[in-house]
Amino acid sequence: MSKYSSEVYAVKSQYEQAQKLQAHIDELTKKLSDKNTEYVNMLEAQQLLASVSDANTNAILNYVMGIINKTLQELFPNDSRSITVKKTMYQGQYAHINIELTGSNGNTRDLTLQSGTGLRQVISFLFVVSLIEIRKGRRLLVMDEILSGLHPEAKRVILEIMDIFAEDGFQFAMVEYGVNDKGKIYNVENIKGTATIYPVDGKYNNEIYIFNREVENVDKSIHVEEISSDEI
């Protein structure tokens, strides 16, 4: 009787273990099914967001192109130039924004080799200002001599554009020569590693001011004796 009891107990134990394994398999199967459903939903959402993102990106790029191309028409009324902004994917993962310049003959120019630095500075300035406007962030742009290579007429157009943006709340902090009638002008003087800023009141005509120069040390032991007229 004990022999049969041990066999029955072994069969019962195996049956209970099989039930536990089957329950665990059923639980894992349900989790797998839920995960597959979640994956499908997320994939569809990703595709939807990608299409919305592409639409928003195209709208932004068209806005930037419109501003830059209108400015180029003002700068080059007799030699039409326009840019095209395109988004490309590098290695299928990283988005790159490429700018192509087209001349009046319809040929594409290399901005690095076939255009001057002034044109690149204009495009860069307008691109940055446009992105600040789109992002609705702090409307402040610090400019370090980005207009220095421009023709005076081109600089005039850019300054007029800055006035338009300034009326809408933009602020420009410029380190620039030859812009003497815009906003507030400050002189920055650096003496022995210490920079001091002084406001320049009134009209400024590119003068060099020295506000904080230390008194030069003079060696008074060296002197020249004067000769009287009778000794000459």
C-alpha positions, 0 to 999 in steps of 0.5 A, a space after each residue: 500500500 505504501 508503494 502505491 501511495 508514493 506513486 500516487 503522491 508523485 503523480 499528484 505532485 507532477 500534475 500540480 507542477 504541470 498546472 503551475 507551469 501552465 498557469 505561468 505560460 498562460 500569464 506570459 502569453 497574456 502579457 505577450 499579447 498585451 505587449 504586442 498590442 501596445 507595440 502596435 499602438 505605439 508604432 501607429 502613434 510614432 508614424 502619426 507623430 512623424 507625419 505631423 512633425 514633417 508637416 510642422 518642419 516643412 511649415 517652419 522651413 517655408 517660413 524661414 525661406 520666405 523671410 530670407 528670400 524676401 531679404 535677398 530680393 531687396 539686397 540683389 534686385 538686379 541679380 536674383 538669388 534665392 535659397 532652398 532649405 531642405 531636411 535630410 537624414 544622416 545615416 537614417 537617424 540624424 536630421 540635417 538642415 541643408 541650404 542651397 543657393 540658386 543664382 539668377 541663371 538657375 544654377 546652384 551655388 556652393 555657399 562656401 566656395 561661390 559666395 562671399 562671407 557677407 551673404 553667408 552672414 546675412 543668411 545666418 543672421 536671418 535664420 537665427 532670428 527666424 528660429 528665435 521667433 518660431 520658438 517663442 523664447 527670449 527675443 535676445 540675440 548677441 551679435 559679435 561683428 557678424 555685419 563687418 563683411 557687408 556692403 554698406 547698402 546690405 548693412 543698411 537693409 539688415 539694420 532696417 530688418 532689425 528695426 522691424 524685429 525690434 518693434 515686435 520686442 526683439 533685443 540685439 546686443 551688438 559688438 559692431 563698428 560702423 553702426 553709430 545711430 542705433 539704440 544705445 552705444 557703449 564703449 568697452 575698455 580693457 585695462 590690465 584684464 579688467 573690462 569696463 563699460 561706459 555709455 557714449 552719449 551724443 553722436 559717435 563717429 568711431 572715436 576711440 575713448 580712453 576713460 580708465 587709463 592709469 597715469 603713466 609713471 615718469 622717471 623724474 631723475 632724467 631731465 634736460 638742462 635748458 641752455 640760455 640764449 647767451 650760451 648759444 
